[in-house]
């Protein structure tokens, strides 16, 4: 399964995400430096983990998964996603309720 196309608008915020595939559950852990740490149950094969991360982010942000595009890191744990129609402050605010208590820092991984 190929990664989602990167047809998102170039002026949309970029979100740095560090992914742990094959986890016990899908969850957003919080900010680690400038990266948002997430866990997904999907394996890192055929783009399954990439799609799972995009779906997890879409659910947490309250937007359609089609508004999130993988820009860089298809085969890496460190990924860069473009988020359409939200400002960086909107992204942080919408992610805050989904973060684990220890990961509720403001985060700087959105540019």
Protein Blocks (a to p, Z undefined) as FASTA:
>chain_A
ZZddfkbcfkbccddddddehifbdcdfbjehjbccdddfbdceehlmmmmmmmmmmmmn
opafklpccfbhplbcbdcdddehiafklmmmmmmmmpcfklmcgbjabZZ
